[in-house]
Amino acid sequence: MTIKLKTADEIEKMRVAGQLASEVLDLIEPHVAPGITTDELNTICHEHIVNVQEATPATLGYKGFTKSICTSINQQICHGIPSDRKLKKNDIVNIDVTVIKDGYFGDTSRMYYVGPPQTHARKLCDTAYEAMARGIDCRLSGMHPSKFPNPQNKPFLNL
């Protein structure tokens, strides 16, 4: 496979798409609270993406997917489908947003606590965040992913 180097204009469009996706996650944060449904969160995000950002929710219509975001609650790993399920106190929810702007995709997700987190939920989220940050640091230092520290053989995270 040939790697196509991006022009400065293409890189800027990629940056804008990523910033728009991040903006959606900032916007939704105050709405993540006990009693709201994940479908209501979807509607808030959809309206912002389409009407304010004038972008397209990438997941909507993808292989029949009927929602504009993915919402994964507690033990659900990823790509949960928003529904009439209400968030409860002590839930943790991952919201995954992908927007398309000018043909470029911005894809990101964030974990949210629904009310004060339980100790095990905070530890899970903190550990996942630390692993992500360390992986980014490894890549920024030029390390190839195949050379990342292996948790089975070398301590990567202090669990």
C-alpha positions in Angstrom: 0.0 0.0 0.0 1.3 3.4 -0.9 1.3 6.1 1.7 0.1 9.4 0.3 1.7 12.4 2.0 -0.8 15.1 2.8 -0.6 18.7 1.7 -0.7 21.5 4.3 -4.3 22.2 3.2 -5.3 18.5 3.8 -3.6 18.5 7.2 -5.4 21.6 8.2 -8.8 20.0 7.1 -7.9 17.0 9.2 -7.1 19.2 12.2 -10.4 21.0 11.8 -12.4 17.7 11.7 -10.6 16.5 14.8 -11.3 19.8 16.6 -15.0 19.6 15.7 -15.2 16.1 17.1 -13.5 17.2 20.3 -15.9 20.2 20.5 -18.9 17.8 20.5 -17.4 16.0 23.5 -17.0 19.3 25.4 -20.5 20.3 24.5 -22.1 17.0 25.8 -20.3 16.9 29.1 -22.7 18.9 31.2 -25.6 16.8 29.9 -24.1 13.5 31.1 -26.1 13.1 34.3 -28.4 10.7 36.0 -31.7 10.4 34.3 -30.8 11.4 30.7 -31.1 8.7 28.1 -28.3 7.9 25.7 -30.7 8.6 22.9 -31.2 12.2 24.3 -27.4 12.5 24.3 -27.4 11.4 20.7 -30.0 14.0 19.7 -28.0 16.8 21.4 -24.8 15.7 19.6 -26.6 15.2 16.3 -28.2 18.7 16.3 -24.8 20.3 17.1 -22.9 18.5 14.5 -25.4 19.1 11.7 -26.8 22.6 12.6 -23.9 24.3 14.3 -20.8 22.7 12.8 -22.4 22.1 9.4 -20.7 18.7 9.4 -21.9 15.1 9.0 -22.1 12.5 11.7 -20.0 9.7 10.2 -21.7 6.9 12.0 -25.2 7.8 10.9 -26.2 5.4 8.1 -22.9 3.6 8.2 -23.7 -0.1 7.5 -27.3 0.7 8.7 -26.3 2.4 12.0 -29.1 4.7 12.9 -27.4 7.0 15.4 -24.9 9.9 15.3 -22.7 8.8 18.2 -21.9 5.6 20.1 -22.5 5.3 23.8 -21.0 2.5 25.8 -22.0 2.2 29.4 -20.1 0.4 32.2 -18.9 -3.0 31.0 -19.8 -2.4 27.4 -16.5 -2.3 25.5 -17.3 0.0 22.6 -19.8 1.1 19.9 -22.9 0.9 22.0 -26.1 2.1 20.3 -27.9 5.0 22.0 -31.3 4.0 23.3 -33.9 4.8 25.8 -31.7 3.5 28.6 -31.3 6.1 31.3 -27.9 6.8 32.9 -27.7 6.1 36.6 -25.6 7.6 39.3 -22.1 5.8 39.4 -22.3 4.7 35.7 -19.4 5.4 33.5 -20.1 6.1 29.8 -17.9 6.4 26.8 -19.1 8.6 24.1 -17.6 8.1 20.7 -18.0 10.9 18.1 -16.9 10.9 14.4 -17.6 13.9 12.3 -17.0 14.5 8.6 -16.1 18.0 7.5 -14.9 18.9 4.0 -14.3 15.1 3.3 -12.1 14.6 6.4 -13.0 12.5 9.4 -12.4 13.6 13.0 -12.8 10.6 15.4 -12.5 10.7 19.1 -14.1 9.5 22.3 -14.1 10.4 26.0 -15.1 8.7 29.3 -17.5 10.4 31.6 -18.6 9.8 35.1 -22.3 9.9 35.9 -22.1 11.6 39.3 -19.2 10.8 41.6 -17.3 7.7 40.4 -16.9 4.6 42.4 -13.3 3.7 43.3 -13.0 0.9 40.8 -14.5 3.0 38.0 -12.1 5.8 38.7 -9.2 3.4 38.7 -10.3 1.8 35.4 -10.6 5.2 33.7 -7.4 6.5 35.2 -5.5 3.4 34.1 -6.9 3.5 30.6 -6.0 7.2 30.3 -2.5 6.6 31.5 -2.0 3.7 29.0 -3.2 6.0 26.2 -0.8 8.8 27.3 2.1 6.4 27.6 1.4 5.0 24.2 1.3 8.5 22.7 4.6 9.4 24.5 6.2 6.2 23.0 5.0 7.2 19.5 6.2 10.8 19.9 9.6 9.6 20.9 9.7 7.7 17.6 9.2 4.2 19.0 7.4 1.7 16.7 4.3 0.2 18.3 5.8 -3.3 18.0 8.5 -2.1 20.5 6.1 -0.7 23.1 6.7 -2.2 26.6 4.8 -5.5 26.9 2.8 -5.6 30.1 3.3 -9.4 30.5 7.1 -9.0 30.5 7.8 -5.4 31.5 5.9 -3.1 33.8 4.1 -0.5 31.7 1.4 0.5 34.2 1.6 0.2 37.9 -1.6 -1.6 38.7 
